[in-house]
Amino acid sequence: MFARMIRCHARYQAMILLFLLAAAMLTFAATVVSPSAEAKPPSECYKYPDGTIECE
């Protein structure tokens, strides 16, 4: 039974690694490629109390 679990894990190991890699890449791209407006200097952006952000 234990050997069967190991074979099952090995079968899906590549799929699991690809999924984790894709998730890490998406997180990295979201934080680096398109930074949030809050990361800009306050002189360029204004955050309204309702949560909307306006930049010049």
PDB file of N, H, CA, C and O in Angstrom:
ATOM      1  N   MET A   1       0.836  -1.199   0.000  1.00  0.00           N
ATOM      2  CA  MET A   1       0.000   0.000   0.000  1.00  0.00           C
ATOM      3  C   MET A   1       0.876   1.256   0.000  1.00  0.00           C
ATOM      4  O   MET A   1       0.586   2.223  -0.705  1.00  0.00           O
ATOM      5  N   PHE A   2       1.941   1.230   0.792  1.00  0.00           N
ATOM      6  H   PHE A   2       2.176   0.445   1.364  1.00  0.00           H
ATOM      7  CA  PHE A   2       2.824   2.395   0.842  1.00  0.00           C
ATOM      8  C   PHE A   2       3.501   2.623  -0.507  1.00  0.00           C
ATOM      9  O   PHE A   2       3.653   3.762  -0.947  1.00  0.00           O
ATOM     10  N   ALA A   3       3.910   1.523  -1.167  1.00  0.00           N
ATOM     11  H   ALA A   3       3.786   0.597  -0.809  1.00  0.00           H
ATOM     12  CA  ALA A   3       4.554   1.641  -2.475  1.00  0.00           C
ATOM     13  C   ALA A   3       3.580   2.228  -3.495  1.00  0.00           C
ATOM     14  O   ALA A   3       3.989   2.985  -4.376  1.00  0.00           O
ATOM     15  N   ARG A   4       2.313   1.889  -3.384  1.00  0.00           N
ATOM     16  H   ARG A   4       1.981   1.273  -2.669  1.00  0.00           H
ATOM     17  CA  ARG A   4       1.312   2.417  -4.309  1.00  0.00           C
ATOM     18  C   ARG A   4       1.189   3.930  -4.134  1.00  0.00           C
ATOM     19  O   ARG A   4       1.041   4.651  -5.121  1.00  0.00           O
ATOM     20  N   MET A   5       1.246   4.419  -2.906  1.00  0.00           N
ATOM     21  H   MET A   5       1.365   3.833  -2.104  1.00  0.00           H
ATOM     22  CA  MET A   5       1.171   5.852  -2.651  1.00  0.00           C
ATOM     23  C   MET A   5       2.373   6.562  -3.271  1.00  0.00           C
ATOM     24  O   MET A   5       2.234   7.651  -3.829  1.00  0.00           O
ATOM     25  N   ILE A   6       3.548   5.948  -3.172  1.00  0.00           N
ATOM     26  H   ILE A   6       3.661   5.064  -2.718  1.00  0.00           H
ATOM     27  CA  ILE A   6       4.752   6.559  -3.739  1.00  0.00           C
ATOM     28  C   ILE A   6       4.632   6.648  -5.265  1.00  0.00           C
ATOM     29  O   ILE A   6       4.995   7.664  -5.859  1.00  0.00           O
ATOM     30  N   ARG A   7       4.124   5.585  -5.896  1.00  0.00           N
ATOM     31  H   ARG A   7       3.829   4.760  -5.414  1.00  0.00           H
ATOM     32  CA  ARG A   7       3.969   5.614  -7.352  1.00  0.00           C
ATOM     33  C   ARG A   7       2.963   6.675  -7.760  1.00  0.00           C
ATOM     34  O   ARG A   7       3.174   7.375  -8.750  1.00  0.00           O
ATOM     35  N   CYS A   8       1.883   6.805  -7.022  1.00  0.00           N
ATOM     36  H   CYS A   8       1.711   6.236  -6.218  1.00  0.00           H
ATOM     37  CA  CYS A   8       0.877   7.821  -7.328  1.00  0.00           C
ATOM     38  C   CYS A   8       1.497   9.218  -7.201  1.00  0.00           C
ATOM     39  O   CYS A   8       1.271  10.088  -8.041  1.00  0.00           O
ATOM     40  N   HIS A   9       2.268   9.411  -6.155  1.00  0.00           N
ATOM     41  H   HIS A   9       2.452   8.704  -5.472  1.00  0.00           H
ATOM     42  CA  HIS A   9       2.884  10.718  -5.937  1.00  0.00           C
ATOM     43  C   HIS A   9       3.849  11.035  -7.075  1.00  0.00           C
ATOM     44  O   HIS A   9       3.877  12.164  -7.567  1.00  0.00           O
ATOM     45  N   ALA A  10       4.636  10.055  -7.495  1.00  0.00           N
ATOM     46  H   ALA A  10       4.613   9.139  -7.096  1.00  0.00           H
ATOM     47  CA  ALA A  10       5.597  10.290  -8.563  1.00  0.00           C
ATOM     48  C   ALA A  10       4.876  10.626  -9.863  1.00  0.00           C
ATOM     49  O   ALA A  10       5.375  11.411 -10.670  1.00  0.00           O
ATOM     50  N   ARG A  11       3.699  10.030 -10.064  1.00  0.00           N
ATOM     51  H   ARG A  11       3.294   9.393  -9.408  1.00  0.00           H
ATOM     52  CA  ARG A  11       2.949  10.287 -11.291  1.00  0.00           C
ATOM     53  C   ARG A  11       2.493  11.744 -11.357  1.00  0.00           C
ATOM     54  O   ARG A  11       2.502  12.354 -12.426  1.00  0.00           O
ATOM     55  N   TYR A  12       2.097  12.296 -10.214  1.00  0.00           N
ATOM     56  H   TYR A  12       2.090  11.801  -9.345  1.00  0.00           H
ATOM     57  CA  TYR A  12       1.566  13.664 -10.195  1.00  0.00           C
ATOM     58  C   TYR A  12       2.586  14.701  -9.763  1.00  0.00           C
ATOM     59  O   TYR A  12       2.271  15.889  -9.695  1.00  0.00           O
ATOM     60  N   GLN A  13       3.806  14.266  -9.471  1.00  0.00           N
ATOM     61  H   GLN A  13       4.062  13.301  -9.527  1.00  0.00           H
ATOM     62  CA  GLN A  13       4.804  15.200  -8.946  1.00  0.00           C
ATOM     63  C   GLN A  13       5.099  16.319  -9.935  1.00  0.00           C
ATOM     64  O   GLN A  13       5.178  17.481  -9.538  1.00  0.00           O
ATOM     65  N   ALA A  14       5.262  15.995 -11.209  1.00  0.00           N
ATOM     66  H   ALA A  14       5.197  15.050 -11.531  1.00  0.00           H
ATOM     67  CA  ALA A  14       5.563  17.017 -12.211  1.00  0.00           C
ATOM     68  C   ALA A  14       4.410  18.006 -12.332  1.00  0.00           C
ATOM     69  O   ALA A  14       4.634  19.210 -12.462  1.00  0.00           O
ATOM     70  N   MET A  15       3.177  17.504 -12.289  1.00  0.00           N
ATOM     71  H   MET A  15       2.995  16.526 -12.183  1.00  0.00           H
ATOM     72  CA  MET A  15       2.024  18.396 -12.391  1.00  0.00           C
ATOM     73  C   MET A  15       1.966  19.335 -11.199  1.00  0.00           C
ATOM     74  O   MET A  15       1.668  20.519 -11.352  1.00  0.00           O
ATOM     75  N   ILE A  16       2.249  18.809 -10.007  1.00  0.00           N
ATOM     76  H   ILE A  16       2.491  17.847  -9.883  1.00  0.00           H
ATOM     77  CA  ILE A  16       2.228  19.631  -8.793  1.00  0.00           C
ATOM     78  C   ILE A  16       3.312  20.703  -8.860  1.00  0.00           C
ATOM     79  O   ILE A  16       3.070  21.862  -8.521  1.00  0.00           O
ATOM     80  N   LEU A  17       4.510  20.309  -9.300  1.00  0.00           N
ATOM     81  H   LEU A  17       4.706  19.368  -9.575  1.00  0.00           H
ATOM     82  CA  LEU A  17       5.601  21.281  -9.395  1.00  0.00           C
ATOM     83  C   LEU A  17       5.282  22.365 -10.413  1.00  0.00           C
ATOM     84  O   LEU A  17       5.567  23.539 -10.176  1.00  0.00           O
ATOM     85  N   LEU A  18       4.691  21.984 -11.550  1.00  0.00           N
ATOM     86  H   LEU A  18       4.459  21.030 -11.742  1.00  0.00           H
ATOM     87  CA  LEU A  18       4.329  22.981 -12.555  1.00  0.00           C
ATOM     88  C   LEU A  18       3.285  23.947 -12.007  1.00  0.00           C
ATOM     89  O   LEU A  18       3.357  25.150 -12.254  1.00  0.00           O
ATOM     90  N   PHE A  19       2.319  23.420 -11.266  1.00  0.00           N
ATOM     91  H   PHE A  19       2.261  22.442 -11.065  1.00  0.00           H
ATOM     92  CA  PHE A  19       1.292  24.276 -10.685  1.00  0.00           C
ATOM     93  C   PHE A  19       1.894  25.266  -9.691  1.00  0.00           C
ATOM     94  O   PHE A  19       1.554  26.449  -9.703  1.00  0.00           O
ATOM     95  N   LEU A  20       2.787  24.780  -8.834  1.00  0.00           N
ATOM     96  H   LEU A  20       3.063  23.819  -8.825  1.00  0.00           H
ATOM     97  CA  LEU A  20       3.421  25.667  -7.859  1.00  0.00           C
ATOM     98  C   LEU A  20       4.285  26.713  -8.547  1.00  0.00           C
ATOM     99  O   LEU A  20       4.308  27.872  -8.134  1.00  0.00           O
ATOM    100  N   LEU A  21       4.998  26.306  -9.601  1.00  0.00           N
ATOM    101  H   LEU A  21       4.979  25.364  -9.936  1.00  0.00           H
ATOM    102  CA  LEU A  21       5.830  27.252 -10.335  1.00  0.00           C
ATOM    103  C   LEU A  21       4.975  28.320 -11.003  1.00  0.00           C
ATOM    104  O   LEU A  21       5.326  29.500 -10.987  1.00  0.00           O
ATOM    105  N   ALA A  22       3.860  27.913 -11.589  1.00  0.00           N
ATOM    106  H   ALA A  22       3.575  26.954 -11.602  1.00  0.00           H
ATOM    107  CA  ALA A  22       2.965  28.882 -12.235  1.00  0.00           C
ATOM    108  C   ALA A  22       2.402  29.859 -11.206  1.00  0.00           C
ATOM    109  O   ALA A  22       2.312  31.057 -11.476  1.00  0.00           O
ATOM    110  N   ALA A  23       2.028  29.367 -10.046  1.00  0.00           N
ATOM    111  H   ALA A  23       2.101  28.394  -9.827  1.00  0.00           H
ATOM    112  CA  ALA A  23       1.492  30.245  -9.001  1.00  0.00           C
ATOM    113  C   ALA A  23       2.555  31.243  -8.540  1.00  0.00           C
ATOM    114  O   ALA A  23       2.260  32.419  -8.328  1.00  0.00           O
ATOM    115  N   ALA A  24       3.789  30.767  -8.385  1.00  0.00           N
ATOM    116  H   ALA A  24       4.029  29.811  -8.557  1.00  0.00           H
ATOM    117  CA  ALA A  24       4.869  31.663  -7.960  1.00  0.00           C
ATOM    118  C   ALA A  24       5.152  32.718  -9.027  1.00  0.00           C
ATOM    119  O   ALA A  24       5.385  33.883  -8.704  1.00  0.00           O
ATOM    120  N   MET A  25       5.134  32.313 -10.300  1.00  0.00           N
ATOM    121  H   MET A  25       4.945  31.367 -10.563  1.00  0.00           H
ATOM    122  CA  MET A  25       5.394  33.267 -11.375  1.00  0.00           C
ATOM    123  C   MET A  25       4.290  34.315 -11.453  1.00  0.00           C
ATOM    124  O   MET A  25       4.573  35.494 -11.669  1.00  0.00           O
ATOM    125  N   LEU A  26       3.034  33.903 -11.279  1.00  0.00           N
ATOM    126  H   LEU A  26       2.804  32.945 -11.104  1.00  0.00           H
ATOM    127  CA  LEU A  26       1.929  34.861 -11.320  1.00  0.00           C
ATOM    128  C   LEU A  26       2.031  35.849 -10.168  1.00  0.00           C
ATOM    129  O   LEU A  26       1.787  37.042 -10.347  1.00  0.00           O
ATOM    130  N   THR A  27       2.387  35.362  -8.997  1.00  0.00           N
ATOM    131  H   THR A  27       2.585  34.392  -8.852  1.00  0.00           H
ATOM    132  CA  THR A  27       2.539  36.256  -7.844  1.00  0.00           C
ATOM    133  C   THR A  27       3.673  37.241  -8.073  1.00  0.00           C
ATOM    134  O   THR A  27       3.542  38.429  -7.778  1.00  0.00           O
ATOM    135  N   PHE A  28       4.800  36.740  -8.605  1.00  0.00           N
ATOM    136  H   PHE A  28       4.907  35.775  -8.845  1.00  0.00           H
ATOM    137  CA  PHE A  28       5.942  37.605  -8.881  1.00  0.00           C
ATOM    138  C   PHE A  28       5.583  38.656  -9.919  1.00  0.00           C
ATOM    139  O   PHE A  28       5.921  39.829  -9.759  1.00  0.00           O
ATOM    140  N   ALA A  29       4.896  38.244 -10.986  1.00  0.00           N
ATOM    141  H   ALA A  29       4.622  37.291 -11.116  1.00  0.00           H
ATOM    142  CA  ALA A  29       4.519  39.188 -12.047  1.00  0.00           C
ATOM    143  C   ALA A  29       3.552  40.239 -11.510  1.00  0.00           C
ATOM    144  O   ALA A  29       3.651  41.413 -11.869  1.00  0.00           O
ATOM    145  N   ALA A  30       2.627  39.831 -10.661  1.00  0.00           N
ATOM    146  H   ALA A  30       2.547  38.878 -10.370  1.00  0.00           H
ATOM    147  CA  ALA A  30       1.638  40.776 -10.136  1.00  0.00           C
ATOM    148  C   ALA A  30       2.299  41.829  -9.243  1.00  0.00           C
ATOM    149  O   ALA A  30       1.852  42.975  -9.203  1.00  0.00           O
ATOM    150  N   THR A  31       3.359  41.447  -8.530  1.00  0.00           N
ATOM    151  H   THR A  31       3.722  40.516  -8.563  1.00  0.00           H
ATOM    152  CA  THR A  31       3.983  42.406  -7.614  1.00  0.00           C
ATOM    153  C   THR A  31       5.045  43.251  -8.303  1.00  0.00           C
ATOM    154  O   THR A  31       5.282  44.386  -7.891  1.00  0.00           O
ATOM    155  N   VAL A  32       5.697  42.720  -9.353  1.00  0.00           N
ATOM    156  H   VAL A  32       5.505  41.797  -9.687  1.00  0.00           H
ATOM    157  CA  VAL A  32       6.813  43.435  -9.983  1.00  0.00           C
ATOM    158  C   VAL A  32       6.386  44.164 -11.242  1.00  0.00           C
ATOM    159  O   VAL A  32       6.706  45.341 -11.406  1.00  0.00           O
ATOM    160  N   VAL A  33       5.671  43.494 -12.136  1.00  0.00           N
ATOM    161  H   VAL A  33       5.411  42.538 -12.002  1.00  0.00           H
ATOM    162  CA  VAL A  33       5.342  44.087 -13.435  1.00  0.00           C
ATOM    163  C   VAL A  33       4.321  45.202 -13.281  1.00  0.00           C
ATOM    164  O   VAL A  33       4.468  46.260 -13.893  1.00  0.00           O
ATOM    165  N   SER A  34       3.287  44.986 -12.472  1.00  0.00           N
ATOM    166  H   SER A  34       3.167  44.127 -11.974  1.00  0.00           H
ATOM    167  CA  SER A  34       2.270  46.027 -12.287  1.00  0.00           C
ATOM    168  C   SER A  34       2.173  46.397 -10.815  1.00  0.00           C
ATOM    169  O   SER A  34       1.325  45.865 -10.098  1.00  0.00           O
ATOM    170  N   PRO A  35       3.029  47.299 -10.360  1.00  0.00           N
ATOM    171  CA  PRO A  35       2.999  47.703  -8.954  1.00  0.00           C
ATOM    172  C   PRO A  35       1.716  48.451  -8.613  1.00  0.00           C
ATOM    173  O   PRO A  35       1.113  49.092  -9.474  1.00  0.00           O
ATOM    174  N   SER A  36       1.316  48.365  -7.383  1.00  0.00           N
ATOM    175  H   SER A  36       1.806  47.844  -6.685  1.00  0.00           H
ATOM    176  CA  SER A  36       0.083  49.035  -6.965  1.00  0.00           C
ATOM    177  C   SER A  36       0.302  50.546  -6.936  1.00  0.00           C
ATOM    178  O   SER A  36       1.433  51.026  -6.861  1.00  0.00           O
ATOM    179  N   ALA A  37      -0.802  51.279  -6.997  1.00  0.00           N
ATOM    180  H   ALA A  37      -1.721  50.890  -7.058  1.00  0.00           H
ATOM    181  CA  ALA A  37      -0.716  52.735  -6.987  1.00  0.00           C
ATOM    182  C   ALA A  37      -0.170  53.241  -5.658  1.00  0.00           C
ATOM    183  O   ALA A  37       0.382  54.340  -5.596  1.00  0.00           O
ATOM    184  N   GLU A  38      -0.316  52.468  -4.612  1.00  0.00           N
ATOM    185  H   GLU A  38      -0.765  51.576  -4.662  1.00  0.00           H
ATOM    186  CA  GLU A  38       0.167  52.894  -3.296  1.00  0.00           C
ATOM    187  C   GLU A  38       1.685  52.913  -3.244  1.00  0.00           C
ATOM    188  O   GLU A  38       2.253  53.543  -2.352  1.00  0.00           O
ATOM    189  N   ALA A  39       2.362  52.241  -4.176  1.00  0.00           N
ATOM    190  H   ALA A  39       1.900  51.729  -4.900  1.00  0.00           H
ATOM    191  CA  ALA A  39       3.815  52.205  -4.185  1.00  0.00           C
ATOM    192  C   ALA A  39       4.402  53.484  -4.779  1.00  0.00           C
ATOM    193  O   ALA A  39       5.595  53.746  -4.632  1.00  0.00           O
ATOM    194  N   LYS A  40       3.566  54.279  -5.448  1.00  0.00           N
ATOM    195  H   LYS A  40       2.596  54.066  -5.567  1.00  0.00           H
ATOM    196  CA  LYS A  40       4.043  55.537  -6.042  1.00  0.00           C
ATOM    197  C   LYS A  40       4.135  56.615  -4.963  1.00  0.00           C
ATOM    198  O   LYS A  40       3.518  56.496  -3.904  1.00  0.00           O
ATOM    199  N   PRO A  41       4.908  57.666  -5.240  1.00  0.00           N
ATOM    200  CA  PRO A  41       5.018  58.765  -4.273  1.00  0.00           C
ATOM    201  C   PRO A  41       3.658  59.408  -4.003  1.00  0.00           C
ATOM    202  O   PRO A  41       2.830  59.482  -4.912  1.00  0.00           O
ATOM    203  N   PRO A  42       3.411  59.867  -2.795  1.00  0.00           N
ATOM    204  CA  PRO A  42       2.124  60.485  -2.455  1.00  0.00           C
ATOM    205  C   PRO A  42       1.806  61.711  -3.302  1.00  0.00           C
ATOM    206  O   PRO A  42       0.636  62.052  -3.474  1.00  0.00           O
ATOM    207  N   SER A  43       2.829  62.379  -3.835  1.00  0.00           N
ATOM    208  H   SER A  43       3.779  62.102  -3.696  1.00  0.00           H
ATOM    209  CA  SER A  43       2.587  63.587  -4.619  1.00  0.00           C
ATOM    210  C   SER A  43       1.894  63.264  -5.943  1.00  0.00           C
ATOM    211  O   SER A  43       1.232  64.130  -6.515  1.00  0.00           O
ATOM    212  N   GLU A  44       2.036  62.030  -6.441  1.00  0.00           N
ATOM    213  H   GLU A  44       2.574  61.326  -5.976  1.00  0.00           H
ATOM    214  CA  GLU A  44       1.433  61.664  -7.712  1.00  0.00           C
ATOM    215  C   GLU A  44       0.056  61.034  -7.540  1.00  0.00           C
ATOM    216  O   GLU A  44      -0.777  61.130  -8.440  1.00  0.00           O
ATOM    217  N   CYS A  45      -0.197  60.398  -6.410  1.00  0.00           N
ATOM    218  H   CYS A  45       0.481  60.320  -5.679  1.00  0.00           H
ATOM    219  CA  CYS A  45      -1.441  59.662  -6.223  1.00  0.00           C
ATOM    220  C   CYS A  45      -2.158  60.138  -4.976  1.00  0.00           C
ATOM    221  O   CYS A  45      -1.547  60.578  -4.002  1.00  0.00           O
ATOM    222  N   TYR A  46      -3.482  60.035  -5.039  1.00  0.00           N
ATOM    223  H   TYR A  46      -3.979  59.678  -5.830  1.00  0.00           H
ATOM    224  CA  TYR A  46      -4.300  60.348  -3.877  1.00  0.00           C
ATOM    225  C   TYR A  46      -5.277  59.209  -3.656  1.00  0.00           C
ATOM    226  O   TYR A  46      -5.984  58.795  -4.575  1.00  0.00           O
ATOM    227  N   LYS A  47      -5.312  58.706  -2.435  1.00  0.00           N
ATOM    228  H   LYS A  47      -4.737  59.042  -1.689  1.00  0.00           H
ATOM    229  CA  LYS A  47      -6.228  57.612  -2.108  1.00  0.00           C
ATOM    230  C   LYS A  47      -7.425  58.185  -1.364  1.00  0.00           C
ATOM    231  O   LYS A  47      -7.285  58.786  -0.299  1.00  0.00           O
ATOM    232  N   TYR A  48      -8.607  57.988  -1.948  1.00  0.00           N
ATOM    233  H   TYR A  48      -8.720  57.500  -2.813  1.00  0.00           H
ATOM    234  CA  TYR A  48      -9.828  58.487  -1.332  1.00  0.00           C
ATOM    235  C   TYR A  48     -10.270  57.571  -0.195  1.00  0.00           C
ATOM    236  O   TYR A  48      -9.894  56.400  -0.152  1.00  0.00           O
ATOM    237  N   PRO A  49     -11.068  58.108   0.721  1.00  0.00           N
ATOM    238  CA  PRO A  49     -11.530  57.299   1.868  1.00  0.00           C
ATOM    239  C   PRO A  49     -12.311  56.053   1.448  1.00  0.00           C
ATOM    240  O   PRO A  49     -12.309  55.059   2.174  1.00  0.00           O
ATOM    241  N   ASP A  50     -12.981  56.085   0.285  1.00  0.00           N
ATOM    242  H   ASP A  50     -12.983  56.893  -0.305  1.00  0.00           H
ATOM    243  CA  ASP A  50     -13.773  54.923  -0.123  1.00  0.00           C
ATOM    244  C   ASP A  50     -12.923  53.846  -0.777  1.00  0.00           C
ATOM    245  O   ASP A  50     -13.450  52.813  -1.190  1.00  0.00           O
ATOM    246  N   GLY A  51     -11.598  54.070  -0.880  1.00  0.00           N
ATOM    247  H   GLY A  51     -11.169  54.909  -0.544  1.00  0.00           H
ATOM    248  CA  GLY A  51     -10.711  53.042  -1.387  1.00  0.00           C
ATOM    249  C   GLY A  51     -10.239  53.265  -2.818  1.00  0.00           C
ATOM    250  O   GLY A  51      -9.326  52.577  -3.275  1.00  0.00           O
ATOM    251  N   THR A  52     -10.842  54.216  -3.540  1.00  0.00           N
ATOM    252  H   THR A  52     -11.584  54.776  -3.169  1.00  0.00           H
ATOM    253  CA  THR A  52     -10.401  54.466  -4.910  1.00  0.00           C
ATOM    254  C   THR A  52      -9.100  55.266  -4.905  1.00  0.00           C
ATOM    255  O   THR A  52      -8.856  56.080  -4.015  1.00  0.00           O
ATOM    256  N   ILE A  53      -8.284  55.018  -5.909  1.00  0.00           N
ATOM    257  H   ILE A  53      -8.483  54.357  -6.632  1.00  0.00           H
ATOM    258  CA  ILE A  53      -6.991  55.696  -6.010  1.00  0.00           C
ATOM    259  C   ILE A  53      -6.924  56.450  -7.332  1.00  0.00           C
ATOM    260  O   ILE A  53      -7.245  55.904  -8.388  1.00  0.00           O
ATOM    261  N   GLU A  54      -6.503  57.707  -7.263  1.00  0.00           N
ATOM    262  H   GLU A  54      -6.241  58.150  -6.406  1.00  0.00           H
ATOM    263  CA  GLU A  54      -6.407  58.526  -8.477  1.00  0.00           C
ATOM    264  C   GLU A  54      -4.986  59.045  -8.608  1.00  0.00           C
ATOM    265  O   GLU A  54      -4.438  59.623  -7.669  1.00  0.00           O
ATOM    266  N   CYS A  55      -4.388  58.836  -9.780  1.00  0.00           N
ATOM    267  H   CYS A  55      -4.833  58.367 -10.543  1.00  0.00           H
ATOM    268  CA  CYS A  55      -3.018  59.284 -10.007  1.00  0.00           C
ATOM    269  C   CYS A  55      -2.987  60.303 -11.137  1.00  0.00           C
ATOM    270  O   CYS A  55      -3.805  60.254 -12.056  1.00  0.00           O
ATOM    271  N   GLU A  56      -2.042  61.217 -11.058  1.00  0.00           N
ATOM    272  H   GLU A  56      -1.378  61.257 -10.312  1.00  0.00           H
ATOM    273  CA  GLU A  56      -1.899  62.225 -12.112  1.00  0.00           C
ATOM    274  C   GLU A  56      -0.953  61.738 -13.194  1.00  0.00           C
ATOM    275  O   GLU A  56      -0.707  62.452 -14.166  1.00  0.00           O
TER     276      GLU A  56
END
